[in-house]
């Protein structure tokens, strides 16, 4: 899973962003489930990376929302 940069996220359409956000959230739920059952994750930093990507995506989405409202 290559990390998406904010620049790449801004280039997406709003529909693509929502779809990607849902994919990231589903993957995070899966990884948390594996960790909760005591399984050793293949990549220990993956949970943190997923949380950061979700936060970055939400930030870009909020920026776009406020940009279209005229900065109010």
TORPA-4810 file (N, C-alpha, C, O; in nm, 3 decimals):
<nodes>
NODE_1_0.085_-0.118_0.000_0.000_0.000_0.000_0.089_0.124_0.000_0.142_0.162_0.104_X
NODE_2_0.106_0.186_-0.115_0.185_0.309_-0.117_0.109_0.424_-0.051_-0.012_0.438_-0.067_X
NODE_3_0.183_0.504_0.022_0.121_0.617_0.092_0.081_0.724_-0.008_0.158_0.759_-0.098_X
NODE_4_-0.038_0.776_0.008_-0.084_0.885_-0.076_-0.037_1.017_-0.017_-0.043_1.037_0.104_X
NODE_5_0.009_1.102_-0.101_0.049_1.235_-0.056_-0.071_1.329_-0.071_-0.163_1.303_-0.149_X
NODE_6_-0.068_1.438_0.004_-0.178_1.535_-0.001_-0.196_1.588_-0.143_-0.308_1.613_-0.187_X
NODE_7_-0.086_1.605_-0.214_-0.092_1.653_-0.352_-0.173_1.558_-0.440_-0.254_1.600_-0.522_X
NODE_8_-0.151_1.427_-0.420_-0.225_1.326_-0.496_-0.373_1.326_-0.457_-0.460_1.306_-0.541_X
NODE_9_-0.398_1.346_-0.329_-0.537_1.348_-0.282_-0.614_1.468_-0.339_-0.731_1.456_-0.372_X
NODE_10_-0.547_1.580_-0.349_-0.612_1.700_-0.403_-0.644_1.684_-0.550_-0.735_1.749_-0.602_X
NODE_11_-0.569_1.599_-0.619_-0.591_1.577_-0.762_-0.710_1.485_-0.787_-0.759_1.477_-0.900_X
NODE_12_-0.758_1.416_-0.684_-0.871_1.324_-0.699_-1.003_1.401_-0.705_-1.012_1.515_-0.660_X
NODE_13_-1.102_1.337_-0.763_-1.236_1.394_-0.761_-1.297_1.366_-0.623_-1.250_1.277_-0.553_X
NODE_14_-1.399_1.440_-0.584_-1.462_1.415_-0.453_-1.512_1.271_-0.438_-1.502_1.214_-0.329_X
NODE_15_-1.564_1.212_-0.544_-1.612_1.074_-0.537_-1.497_0.977_-0.513_-1.510_0.882_-0.436_X
NODE_16_-1.384_1.002_-0.581_-1.266_0.916_-0.562_-1.215_0.927_-0.419_-1.173_0.827_-0.360_X
NODE_17_-1.217_1.048_-0.363_-1.171_1.067_-0.225_-1.257_0.989_-0.127_-1.206_0.925_-0.036_X
NODE_18_-1.388_0.994_-0.146_-1.479_0.923_-0.056_-1.456_0.772_-0.067_-1.453_0.702_0.034_X
NODE_19_-1.439_0.723_-0.190_-1.415_0.581_-0.211_-1.284_0.538_-0.144_-1.279_0.434_-0.078_X
NODE_20_-1.179_0.618_-0.162_-1.049_0.585_-0.104_-1.055_0.592_0.048_-0.994_0.509_0.116_X
NODE_21_-1.127_0.689_0.104_-1.142_0.700_0.248_-1.211_0.576_0.304_-1.169_0.524_0.407_X
NODE_22_-1.315_0.529_0.237_-1.384_0.407_0.280_-1.291_0.286_0.276_-1.295_0.201_0.366_X
NODE_23_-1.208_0.277_0.173_-1.112_0.167_0.162_-1.012_0.171_0.277_-0.981_0.068_0.337_X
NODE_24_-0.962_0.291_0.308_-0.865_0.305_0.416_-0.927_0.268_0.551_-0.864_0.201_0.632_X
NODE_25_-1.050_0.313_0.574_-1.118_0.281_0.699_-1.143_0.131_0.713_-1.127_0.075_0.821_X
NODE_26_-1.182_0.066_0.604_-1.204_-0.079_0.606_-1.074_-0.153_0.637_-1.072_-0.250_0.714_X
NODE_27_-0.966_-0.107_0.576_-0.836_-0.170_0.599_-0.791_-0.150_0.744_-0.733_-0.241_0.804_X
NODE_28_-0.818_-0.033_0.801_-0.783_-0.006_0.940_-0.863_-0.097_1.033_-0.807_-0.151_1.129_X
NODE_29_-0.990_-0.114_1.006_-1.074_-0.203_1.088_-1.019_-0.346_1.083_-1.013_-0.414_1.185_X
NODE_30_-0.980_-0.390_0.964_-0.925_-0.524_0.949_-0.796_-0.539_1.030_-0.780_-0.636_1.104_X
NODE_31_-0.706_-0.443_1.018_-0.579_-0.450_1.090_-0.599_-0.446_1.241_-0.529_-0.515_1.314_X
NODE_32_-0.694_-0.367_1.288_-0.723_-0.362_1.431_-0.780_-0.495_1.479_-0.751_-0.539_1.590_X
NODE_33_-0.860_-0.558_1.395_-0.915_-0.689_1.430_-0.806_-0.793_1.443_-0.809_-0.874_1.536_X
NODE_34_-0.711_-0.792_1.353_-0.599_-0.886_1.358_-0.519_-0.863_1.487_-0.480_-0.958_1.554_X
NODE_35_-0.494_-0.737_1.519_-0.417_-0.705_1.639_-0.494_-0.743_1.766_-0.433_-0.788_1.863_X
NODE_36_-0.626_-0.725_1.765_-0.707_-0.757_1.882_-0.711_-0.907_1.911_-0.723_-0.949_2.026_X
NODE_37_-0.700_-0.986_1.805_-0.702_-1.131_1.824_-0.565_-1.185_1.863_-0.547_-1.305_1.879_X
NODE_38_-0.470_-1.097_1.879_-0.338_-1.140_1.924_-0.244_-1.176_1.813_-0.132_-1.221_1.839_X
NODE_39_-0.286_-1.158_1.691_-0.198_-1.187_1.579_-0.092_-1.080_1.563_-0.120_-0.961_1.578_X
NODE_40_0.027_-1.122_1.534_0.135_-1.026_1.513_0.119_-0.967_1.373_0.119_-1.041_1.274_X
NODE_41_0.107_-0.836_1.363_0.092_-0.775_1.230_0.219_-0.792_1.148_0.330_-0.787_1.201_X
NODE_42_0.202_-0.811_1.019_0.317_-0.826_0.931_0.399_-0.698_0.928_0.521_-0.701_0.914_X
NODE_43_0.330_-0.586_0.941_0.397_-0.456_0.940_0.346_-0.375_1.060_0.234_-0.323_1.055_X
NODE_44_0.426_-0.363_1.166_0.379_-0.297_1.287_0.343_-0.149_1.268_0.260_-0.096_1.342_X
NODE_45_0.403_-0.083_1.173_0.375_0.059_1.151_0.254_0.085_1.063_0.220_0.200_1.037_X
NODE_46_0.189_-0.021_1.019_0.078_-0.006_0.926_-0.042_0.064_0.989_-0.108_0.144_0.923_X
NODE_47_-0.072_0.034_1.117_-0.184_0.098_1.184_-0.164_0.249_1.188_-0.255_0.326_1.157_X
NODE_48_-0.046_0.290_1.227_-0.018_0.434_1.235_-0.026_0.498_1.097_-0.083_0.606_1.082_X
NODE_49_0.030_0.432_0.996_0.027_0.485_0.861_-0.117_0.499_0.810_-0.150_0.598_0.744_X
NODE_50_-0.201_0.402_0.841_-0.342_0.409_0.798_-0.412_0.526_0.867_-0.487_0.600_0.803_X
NODE_51_-0.389_0.542_0.997_-0.452_0.653_1.069_-0.408_0.787_1.014_-0.488_0.879_1.002_X
NODE_52_-0.280_0.799_0.980_-0.230_0.924_0.924_-0.289_0.952_0.786_-0.323_1.067_0.754_X
NODE_53_-0.303_0.848_0.704_-0.362_0.868_0.571_-0.508_0.908_0.581_-0.556_0.992_0.504_X
NODE_54_-0.580_0.848_0.676_-0.721_0.885_0.695_-0.730_1.030_0.739_-0.814_1.105_0.688_X
NODE_55_-0.646_1.071_0.834_-0.647_1.209_0.881_-0.612_1.305_0.768_-0.672_1.412_0.756_X
NODE_56_-0.515_1.268_0.687_-0.474_1.353_0.574_-0.588_1.367_0.474_-0.613_1.475_0.421_X
NODE_57_-0.657_1.256_0.447_-0.769_1.258_0.353_-0.881_1.348_0.406_-0.937_1.427_0.331_X
NODE_58_-0.914_1.335_0.535_-1.019_1.418_0.594_-0.981_1.566_0.590_-1.066_1.652_0.569_X
NODE_59_-0.853_1.595_0.611_-0.806_1.733_0.606_-0.824_1.791_0.466_-0.873_1.903_0.451_X
NODE_60_-0.786_1.715_0.365_-0.800_1.762_0.227_-0.948_1.782_0.194_-0.984_1.879_0.128_X
NODE_61_-1.032_1.689_0.240_-1.175_1.701_0.212_-1.234_1.825_0.280_-1.317_1.895_0.220_X
NODE_62_-1.192_1.853_0.403_-1.240_1.973_0.473_-1.189_2.101_0.406_-1.262_2.199_0.397_X
NODE_63_-1.065_2.099_0.358_-1.013_2.215_0.287_-1.096_2.244_0.163_-1.131_2.359_0.136_X
NODE_64_-1.128_2.140_0.088_-1.208_2.157_-0.033_-1.348_2.207_0.001_-1.403_2.291_-0.071_X
NODE_65_-1.406_2.156_0.108_-1.540_2.198_0.148_-1.540_2.347_0.181_-1.631_2.419_0.140_X
NODE_66_-1.439_2.392_0.254_-1.433_2.533_0.292_-1.394_2.622_0.174_-1.432_2.739_0.170_X
NODE_67_-1.320_2.568_0.081_-1.282_2.644_-0.038_-1.405_2.676_-0.123_-1.418_2.786_-0.176_X
NODE_68_-1.495_2.577_-0.135_-1.614_2.596_-0.217_-1.717_2.687_-0.148_-1.801_2.746_-0.215_X
NODE_69_-1.709_2.698_-0.015_-1.803_2.785_0.057_-1.755_2.930_0.054_-1.826_3.019_0.101_X
NODE_70_-1.639_2.955_0.000_-1.590_3.091_-0.006_-1.506_3.128_0.115_-1.487_3.246_0.143_X
NODE_71_-1.455_3.028_0.187_-1.367_3.052_0.300_-1.437_3.098_0.426_-1.373_3.149_0.517_X
NODE_72_-1.567_3.079_0.432_-1.641_3.122_0.551_-1.623_3.025_0.664_-1.677_3.045_0.773_X
</nodes>
